[in-house]
Amino acid sequence: MLQFLLFITCYINLGAWSPWTTAYPDHVKEIKGNTLLFKSGKSLIYNDKKEKTTQELLDSPDIEDQLHYTYNQGVAKKNTDAGRIRNDDFFKEIYGKSAADVQANLTTVTWCPTLVNQKIQFSKVNGASNALIKVSNELDQHPEWKKYLSNIGGTFNWRVISGTTRLSAHSFGITIDINVAYSNYWQWDCGCKNEDAVLGYKNKIPMGIVAIFEKHGFIWGGRWKHYDTMHFEYRPEFFVP
Ligand SMILES: [Zn+2]
């Protein structure tokens, strides 16, 4: 009965609450009707009510489409692409509209100071760099994972995703690629860029590393059907209870 009442209460309050206001509290004001309103005054269409193919979800997502797939923690592999669907205008509004804008919001993080001690750049917006520091401090206690954490593949890089016109999450300074030498990427394995290609699955990254990133709000590209196992991306909206 209590659970039922809680459910009803949450349901009634849905107008005010959304994962977006919880995950981006400094930027997202509210979802009102069919619009996401930012505190800056900018607004974006929340739900365009269009039925989309997998490719259309990637190419022209509204805000709601970004949560089309649920991010499944605790399984080695799940055959969806939760987090790969990104509305560029949403991330531009949060982290910066151009390379220069994003760059102005970057701070230097000393990655795994004891094990690796590499200086990397990360966005300080919305708690992203603070979350990365927490990940780094925990991973730094695990010398057995040093080879995966050394020689960081990259963080900030304003660029499109290989084979597409869509901006990479690296453009916003919220993403880290760990050691490329121990990573797998679907395009390397299939020798293709075709989203519809029949894909296998490969991963060498220990799940303990993944668990620490996820604990602090990062999704892992190794959970994607289109896998990218070096790739960790700060996406707190997927961890809102
Ligand atoms: Zn990446």
Boltz pocket constraint, residues with backbone or C-beta under 6 A from the ligand:
constraints:
  - pocket:
      binder: B
      contacts: [[A, 170], [A, 175], [A, 176], [A, 177], [A, 228], [A, 230], [A, 231], [A, 232]]
      max_distance: 6.0
